[in-house]
Amino acid sequence: MASTTRTVASDDDVVAIPLRHPGRWIAAAAIVVVLGLLFTSLWRNPNVDHPSITEFLFDPRILKGVWLTIVITAVSMVVGTILAVTLAIMRMSSNPVLRAVAFGYTWFFRGTPLLVQIVFWGYLGLLYQQISLGVPLTDIQFFSADTNDLIPALVGGVIALSLNEGAYAAEIVRAGLLSIDHGQREAAYSLGMGPGYTMRRIVLPQAMKVIIPPRGNETISMLKSTSLLAVVAVAELYTAATQTSSQNLRQVELLIVASIWYLAMTTALSIPQYYLERYYGRGTARELPPTPWQQFRGWTGRMSGRWQNRQIARAAAREAVDE
């Protein structure tokens, strides 16, 4: 016969009473009230024309600017990431020339304002009217083109954003690579793996859990930095909104429209970042925390279970009354 274990409470048992924090609830209620008042004051402001916001939210010019913003962000981040990985590996190289070049690149592009770099590349034709490729000190030329035709404002803006992003992201990638113990490389070399294969299959996958969070923030920052291309007349979202507002004098309404789209795009970018962090953080915890969708399903399941329990209890109570 199986034995059963019974726990008997005694006078020496300690009854744990949860500590209450009324201050937290008061602070939360105060924050909700302040935010509600702020939202109400903005919504009821007579200087804001709400129909104009609805009208221009899906205006073709605004939608074209949104699409161009997404394209510029994607291209700049891809090019910047390639530069970042290359520069980070150069900084960690044993070759002093490669280290010096990588350090000088990072020093220059982090030390000058992004706006200055955008203006420089956008108006490169003022410095070089022609871009040619040939043999120095001779008249032999293999290629020659007008600078403004070869590097228009859009291309110059993408180059400036990519080069600037490469400098900042290089330090993020280097920090991720340095976070991996050197013994990982030594173990891979002892198994006959080459340096390139070791970097791709051993070091980088482990470093991604350190690299992904700040790179996600950099992507969101890049999305908003595209608005600086307005100084070289690139028709991204902010430029499209300002040009539209200059025609109908609805500056505030168009700024609200641009802000809504920026918030929507940054929210969309936060979703893949969250799942990438979960994917590369699998080995850091015994059990991954539930995703928001799993939390929602669990909450609905608990609510459904409580409702069913109430229904069962009510049915039992009715049966007891009938008896």
C-alpha positions in Angstrom: 0.0 0.0 0.0 1.4 3.4 -1.0 2.2 5.6 1.9 0.9 9.2 2.0 2.6 12.2 3.5 0.6 14.7 5.4 1.8 18.1 6.4 0.5 19.3 9.7 0.6 22.9 10.6 2.1 23.8 14.0 2.3 26.9 16.1 6.0 27.3 15.1 5.1 27.7 11.4 5.8 31.2 9.9 2.9 32.6 8.0 4.3 34.8 5.1 2.2 37.8 4.5 2.9 39.6 1.2 4.3 43.1 1.7 1.9 45.7 0.3 3.2 48.7 -1.7 0.4 51.3 -1.7 2.9 54.0 -2.9 3.4 52.1 -6.2 -0.3 52.1 -6.9 -0.7 55.8 -6.0 2.2 56.7 -8.3 0.8 54.6 -11.1 -2.6 56.2 -10.7 -1.0 59.7 -10.7 0.9 58.9 -13.9 -2.3 57.6 -15.6 -4.2 60.8 -14.6 -1.4 63.0 -15.9 -1.2 61.2 -19.2 -5.0 61.3 -19.5 -5.0 65.0 -18.9 -2.2 65.5 -21.4 -3.9 63.4 -24.1 -7.3 65.2 -23.4 -5.7 68.6 -23.7 -4.1 67.7 -27.0 -7.2 66.1 -28.4 -9.5 69.0 -27.5 -7.0 71.7 -28.6 -8.9 74.0 -31.0 -5.6 74.6 -32.9 -5.5 71.0 -34.1 -7.6 70.1 -37.1 -8.4 66.4 -36.6 -10.0 65.8 -40.0 -6.7 67.0 -41.6 -4.8 64.3 -39.7 -7.1 61.6 -41.0 -7.0 63.1 -44.5 -3.2 63.1 -44.9 -2.4 60.0 -42.9 -2.7 57.9 -46.1 -1.9 60.6 -48.6 0.1 59.3 -51.5 2.9 61.7 -50.9 3.1 60.6 -47.2 3.0 56.9 -48.2 5.8 57.4 -50.7 7.9 59.1 -48.1 7.2 56.2 -45.7 8.3 53.7 -48.3 11.5 55.7 -49.1 12.3 55.9 -45.4 12.1 52.2 -45.0 14.3 51.6 -48.1 16.9 54.1 -46.9 16.9 52.5 -43.4 17.3 49.0 -44.8 20.1 49.8 -47.2 22.0 51.9 -44.7 21.7 49.2 -42.0 22.9 46.4 -44.3 25.9 48.4 -45.6 26.6 49.7 -42.1 26.6 46.2 -40.6 29.0 44.9 -43.3 31.3 47.8 -42.5 30.9 47.2 -38.8 31.9 43.6 -38.9 34.9 44.3 -41.2 36.1 47.2 -38.9 35.6 45.2 -35.7 37.7 42.3 -37.1 40.3 44.8 -38.3 40.5 46.4 -34.8 41.1 43.0 -33.3 43.7 42.1 -35.9 47.4 41.6 -35.1 48.3 43.8 -38.1 49.1 47.3 -36.8 48.1 48.9 -40.2 44.6 47.3 -40.1 44.2 48.4 -36.5 45.2 51.9 -37.3 43.0 52.2 -40.3 40.0 50.9 -38.4 40.6 53.2 -35.4 41.1 56.2 -37.7 37.8 55.4 -39.5 35.9 55.1 -36.2 37.5 58.2 -34.8 36.7 60.4 -37.8 33.0 59.3 -38.3 32.1 59.3 -34.7 33.9 62.7 -34.1 32.0 64.6 -36.8 28.3 65.4 -36.7 26.0 63.2 -38.9 24.4 66.4 -40.3 27.7 67.6 -41.6 28.5 64.3 -43.2 25.1 64.3 -45.0 25.6 67.8 -46.3 29.1 67.0 -47.4 28.0 63.9 -49.4 24.8 65.6 -50.7 26.8 68.5 -52.1 29.9 66.6 -53.1 29.6 68.1 -56.6 30.8 71.5 -55.1 34.1 69.9 -54.2 34.5 67.5 -57.2 32.7 68.4 -60.3 33.8 65.3 -62.1 34.6 61.8 -60.8 37.1 60.0 -63.1 39.1 56.8 -63.0 42.4 56.6 -64.9 46.2 56.5 -64.8 47.6 59.3 -62.5 49.7 62.0 -64.2 48.5 61.0 -67.6 45.5 61.8 -69.9 44.4 58.1 -69.8 40.9 57.8 -68.3 38.8 54.7 -68.1 35.8 56.3 -66.6 34.5 59.9 -66.1 31.1 61.2 -65.0 29.5 64.3 -63.5 29.4 64.0 -59.7 25.8 65.2 -59.4 24.7 62.6 -61.9 26.8 59.8 -60.3 26.0 60.7 -56.7 22.6 62.4 -56.4 21.2 63.6 -53.1 19.6 60.3 -52.3 22.7 58.2 -52.9 24.8 60.7 -51.0 22.5 60.6 -48.1 22.6 56.8 -48.0 26.4 56.8 -48.2 26.6 59.3 -45.3 24.2 57.2 -43.1 25.9 54.0 -44.0 29.4 55.2 -43.2 28.3 56.8 -40.0 26.4 53.7 -38.9 29.5 51.5 -39.7 31.6 53.5 -37.2 29.2 53.2 -34.3 28.2 49.6 -35.0 31.8 48.6 -35.2 32.2 49.2 -31.5 29.1 47.3 -30.8 30.3 44.3 -32.8 33.8 44.5 -31.2 32.2 44.5 -27.8 30.3 41.4 -28.6 33.3 39.6 -30.0 35.4 40.6 -26.9 32.7 39.1 -24.7 33.5 35.6 -25.9 36.2 33.9 -24.0 39.4 33.3 -25.9 39.3 29.7 -25.0 36.4 29.2 -27.4 38.8 30.1 -30.3 41.6 27.9 -28.9 39.2 25.0 -28.7 38.1 25.5 -32.2 41.6 25.8 -33.5 42.5 22.6 -31.7 39.8 20.8 -33.6 41.2 22.0 -36.9 38.9 24.9 -37.6 40.3 27.9 -39.5 40.0 31.5 -38.2 37.2 32.4 -40.6 35.2 29.3 -39.9 35.7 29.8 -36.2 34.5 33.4 -36.4 31.4 32.5 -38.4 30.3 29.3 -36.6 31.7 29.7 -33.0 32.3 33.3 -32.1 29.7 35.3 -33.9 26.7 33.1 -32.9 27.6 33.5 -29.2 28.3 37.2 -29.6 24.9 37.9 -31.1 23.2 37.9 -27.8 25.4 40.9 -26.9 25.2 42.5 -30.3 21.4 42.2 -31.1 19.9 44.6 -28.4 22.1 47.6 -29.2 21.9 46.9 -32.9 18.1 47.0 -32.6 18.3 50.4 -31.0 20.7 51.5 -33.7 18.1 50.4 -36.4 15.4 52.4 -34.7 17.7 55.4 -34.4 18.6 55.0 -38.1 14.9 55.1 -39.0 14.6 58.5 -37.3 17.9 59.8 -38.5 16.6 59.6 -42.1 14.7 62.8 -41.3 18.1 64.6 -41.5 18.1 64.0 -45.2 15.6 66.9 -45.5 18.6 69.2 -45.6 19.6 67.7 -49.1 15.9 67.6 -50.3 15.5 63.8 -50.2 11.7 63.1 -50.2 11.6 60.8 -47.2 8.7 60.9 -44.6 9.7 64.1 -42.8 10.5 65.9 -46.0 7.2 64.8 -47.6 5.3 66.0 -44.5 7.0 69.4 -44.4 6.5 69.9 -48.2 2.9 69.1 -47.9 2.4 71.4 -44.9 4.0 74.3 -46.7 1.2 74.0 -49.3 -1.7 73.8 -46.9 -0.3 75.5 -43.8 -1.2 72.5 -41.6 2.3 72.2 -40.0 1.1 70.8 -36.7 -1.3 68.2 -38.3 1.4 67.0 -40.7 3.9 66.7 -37.9 1.4 64.5 -36.0 1.0 62.4 -39.1 4.7 61.9 -39.5 5.0 61.1 -35.8 2.2 58.4 -36.1 4.1 56.8 -39.0 7.4 56.9 -37.1 5.8 55.3 -34.1 4.2 52.6 -36.2 7.5 51.8 -38.0 9.5 51.7 -34.7 6.9 49.4 -33.2 7.1 47.1 -36.2 10.9 47.0 -35.9 10.7 46.1 -32.2 8.9 42.9 -32.9 11.7 41.1 -34.8 14.3 42.5 -32.4 12.4 40.8 -29.5 12.3 37.4 -31.2 15.9 37.7 -32.3 16.9 38.4 -28.6 14.9 35.3 -27.6 16.5 33.2 -30.3 20.1 34.1 -29.4 19.5 34.1 -25.7 18.3 30.5 -25.5 21.5 29.3 -23.7 21.5 32.0 -21.0 18.4 30.7 -19.1 17.0 27.4 -18.2 13.6 28.4 -19.5 12.8 31.3 -21.8 10.1 33.8 -20.5 6.8 33.6 -22.3 6.2 35.8 -25.3 3.4 38.4 -25.2 1.2 36.1 -27.3 1.8 33.3 -24.9 1.1 35.5 -22.0 -2.1 36.6 -23.6 -3.2 33.0 -24.3 -2.4 32.1 -20.7 -4.4 35.0 -19.4 -7.4 34.1 -21.6 -7.1 30.5 -20.5 -7.1 31.5 -16.8 -10.1 33.8 -17.4 -11.9 31.0 -19.2 -11.1 28.5 -16.4 -12.4 30.9 -13.8 -15.6 31.5 -15.7 -16.1 27.7 -16.1 -15.5 27.2 -12.4 -18.1 29.9 -11.6 -20.6 28.2 -13.9 -20.0 24.8 -12.2 -20.3 26.4 -8.8 -23.6 28.1 -9.7 -25.0 24.8 -11.2 -24.0 23.0 -8.0 -25.7 25.7 -5.9 -28.9 25.5 -8.0 -29.0 21.7 -7.6 -28.5 22.0 -3.9 -31.4 24.5 -3.7 -33.6 22.1 -5.8 -32.9 19.2 -3.5 
